[in-house]
């Protein structure tokens, strides 16, 4: 019998493939993005120590519209500000198994405009 795959399983499988290639170091941490139906989350992570160095989300920003492109842009700007505050200039982008389109690309572009290099 063939096992049915749902959307979460497919995203998780893609993310595992991405994580085999992308890893955060102290010099160049990983900017990990996750989205749900209601919220968007972004973290700058040092994988060698397992520490979150900077983070932002629609939950922490308390936005009215939480899951649209404008919210993603604000989260991108905020995570870039937090990373700059932690003296981080360069990161590796981890799209978390999601397609680089819409909210994910808007967050990445906003983070680049706010000063992060990736």
Secondary structure, DSSP 8 states (H G I E B T S, - for coil): ------HHHHHHHHHHHHHHH----SSSEEEEEEE-SS-EEEEEEETTTTEEEEEEEHHHHT-SS-SSHHHHHHHHHHHHHHHHHTT--BEEEE-TTS-SSTHHHHHHHHHHHTT-B-
